[in-house]
Amino acid sequence: MKEIQLKGYSQSISVAGEIISTPSIACMELIEAFKSPKIIALPPYEIGNKLNDALTKAYYHTGFKRPKTEEFLQLQIYLAEFLNSEKQYQAVSIDEVSIAIKRGSDRQYGDFFGIAPATVTGWIRAYLLSDNRKDAKVIQLNIEEKSKEPKAEPTPQEQWDNFLVRLRVLYSNYLAGIPVQPVEATFYFKILRRSRIINFDEERRNKLKSKAFIEIKKEANPKRATSKDEKRRMTAAFEVLTANASEDPQVISRAMALGLIEWFDDLKEFGRTIDEAVNEEF
């Protein structure tokens, strides 16, 4: 896949010739920086901490030795006063200042003559006038406007496709030994059973309910309570659970979750994929 840069966008040209535009990494870095607090909203110590960090990295990046504490502190104070000197600087977010210093030390804003007050303020001015920042602002505005647009309801086919995407992830996690959360497993089992993709007979369903009842009963045992009030509540719930046994809603829900895992066991045993299972016609 070939990539080109255009006004803050990275355009990927697929093998089929389709052009897919997404904000470039550098642009996304700026868009994230725009979200940080603005200079005018920050107390002096927070501005100082950010400048300390950004300047320390700049010295390391350029290979210059960081000056002694007093001289380094004077540089930070000068820059903090500079940032609070005019409204255009006060309106800049603090992370943008860090980016300006980083890019300046990387020689993106002209010749480099060492790290001095005039040099760093020059980097900040150059950054504010840069096309990169202007492009990122435009893209940020477009993203915000699109987020406000009402989204069309997905079609049944799109819903099914999304369902399969997540189902593949769950199966992949299962194969990797990553547990599937019971609530999500229950939901996917329901859909697959309604779609007649999972067809467990009554005997197998009853075995799942028996297994689920044992699990839920163990988890709901009042002996696990850590206080008298909790034990009282758990005892009442446990009595209802015991009375309902395998027909309790909790048990049935857990049985479906266990059913999905058993279905995954079957796929693994027979070396089948999710796509093969859901697309089987006979």
N, C-alpha and C positions, 0 to 999 in steps of 0.2 A: 504494500500500500504506500503510495507516494504522498508526501506531505509538503505543503507550501505555507508560508506565512503571509497574511494579508490583513492590514489594519487591526492588529490585535487578535486575529482569528487564526487557528490552525486548521487548514482545509485538507481533509483526507480524501484522496481519490481512490475508490475501490477498484477491484479488478473488473467489475461490471461497468465502470465508468461513472459511478455515482459520486457526487461531491458532498461530503459531510463536513459542515463547518462547526467548530467548537472554539471557545476562547482559548488562546494560547496559555501555556503555563505561566509565562511572565505577566500576562494580562490578568489571569486569575489571582496571582500573587498581589497585584495592586487592588483588585476588587475586594479581596479579603482585608487588605490594609485599610481601605476606605471605612470599614466597619469599626475600626478601633477608635477610642476616644479622641476627640479633637484637643489640640493644644490648650485652647481657652478653658476647657473643662477639667484640666488636670492640675493637681497641686504641684508645686515646684519639685518636691522630692521624687515624684513619679517621673516627671520629665527628666530629672537628673539621672535616675536609674536607667532609663531607656538610652539616654545619650552615653552614659558610661559603658553600657553593653555594646552599643553600635560602634563607638569609637575604639573600644578595646579590640573588637573584631577587625576594624579597619587597619589598626596598627599591625595586627598579626598578619592580615592579608597582604599588606604592602611590604612587610618585612622590616618595618621601622620599629625601633624600641620605644615602648610607651614611656612618656616623660615621668618625672617624679610626681608624687601625689599632689603637691601644691600647684604645680604648673598644669597638670592634667585637670585638676578641679577648676582652675581659672578658665580653661578652655570650655568646660561644660557650662560654667556660669555665663560666659560670653554668649554661647549658642542659645542658652535658655532665654537670655534677655533679648537676643535677636529674634527668636521665634515669637516672643510676646510683644515685639515692637510695632507690628502692623497687623491689621485685620486679615490680610491675605495669608499671613503665616499662622495666625491664631486659628484659622479655619482648617488648617491642615491636620490630618490625623497623625498621631504619634508614630504609628507603624510606617507611615509614608516617609517620615524623617529618617527612620532606620534604613529603609530601602534606598533613599537618596544617598545616604552616606555609604552604604554598601556598593551601590553602582558607581558612585564617584570614585571610591577607592579602587574600583575595577577599571578605571580610566574610560568610563562611558561618556564623561562630560568634559572632554578636552584633555590637554596635557596635564601631567601630574608633577607637582613641585613640592610634595611633602604635605603633611597634615598640619595645617595652620588655620586659625579662625577665618581668614578671608577665603581660604580654599574650601572649607566645609560649607560656608554660607553660599559660596559660588555653586557648589554641588546642589544645594537645596533649591536655589533659584533656577538652575538649569533643569532640574527635575520637574519643577512646577510648570515650566514652559515646554516640556518635552511632548512629542507626539504620542509616546507610549501612554502617558497619563491621560491625555485628551481622548485617545482611543478607548482606554479602559473606562473612562467616565461615560462615554457614549454607550459602550457595551453594557455597563452596569445599569444604565437607564433603560435600555432595551429589555434586559432580564427582568427588571422590576415591573415594566409595563406588561410583559408577557405573563408574569406571575399573577397579574390582576385580571387577565382575560378569563372568561368562563371556559372551563375545559369540557369538551364533548364527552358524553358518557361512552365508555368502551363498548364496542359491539360484542355480541355473544362469542364470536370467534376470537376477538382480542382477549376477552376474559378467560377463555379456555387456554389460549396460548400463554397468558401470564400464569395461569394455574400450573401448566406443565413446566414452565421455567422454574418455578419455585419447587415443584415436585422433584425435578431433576437435582436441584440443590440439596433437598432433604435426603435423597437417596445417596448422593455423593457423600454427604456428611455421615450417613449411616455406615457406608463402606469404610470411611476413614475413622470410625469409632467415635464420632461426635454425636451425643445424645439428641434425639428429636423431642422437643417439648410436647408433653401430653395434649395440651389444648390444640396445638397446631396439627398434631398427628390425628386427633379425633376429627377435626374439620376435613382433612384430606381423605380420611377413610370414608366419611359420609358421602363426599362427592363421588369418589371412585365406586362406592357401592351403588349409589343412585344411578350412576352411568353404566352399571353392570360390568364394570371392569374387574372389580373384586366380587367373586361369587363363592363365599364360604357357605357350606351347608349348615344345617341346624346343629349338628353334632359339634362342628368346629366352633360355631358361635357360642354354644353353651360352655365349651371348654374355656373360651376366652373370658366369658363372664365369671366363671368359677375362679380363674386365675386373677382377674381384676378384683373380685370380692376379697380374696386373701390379701392382696396388696393394700386396698383401701382400708380394710379392717385393721391391718397392722399400723397404718399411718394414723388412723383415727382413734387408736386405743387411748382411753383416758389416762393410762399410766404414763403417757408421754407429757402430760400437763405439768407446767412449772409453777402454777399457783392454784389456790382453791377455786377462784372464780372460773379460771380456764378449765379446771377439772369438772366443774359443775356443767359448763356448756358442752364440753366434749362428751360427758356421760350421756346427756340428753340426746345429742346427735348420734352417739354410738348405738343407743337403743333403737332409734329410728332406722339406722343402717342395718342393724342385725335383723330387725323385723322385716325389712324389705328384701334383704339378702341380695341375690343376683339380679333382682329387678329394680334395685335402687338406681336413680338417675346417675349418681356418681359412678357407680359400678359399670353401668352401660357405657358411659362416656369413656371410662378407662379401658373397657374391653375393646372399644373401637380404636383407641390409640394403640393398644397392643396388637390389634388386627393389622394396622398399617405396618408395624414392625415385622409381623409374621409374613405379610405379603412381600416385604423387602427381602426377608429370609428366602422365600421361594424364588424370587428373581435372581438372587445371588447364587443359590444352589444350581439353578438351571442355566446360569450365564446369560440372562436376558437383560436388556436395557429397558428404561422407562418407555421409550418410544415404541419398542417392539411390543411391550405389554398393552399399551393404550391403543395401538393401531391394529391389534389382532382382530380379524374379522370372523374367524371360525375356530 
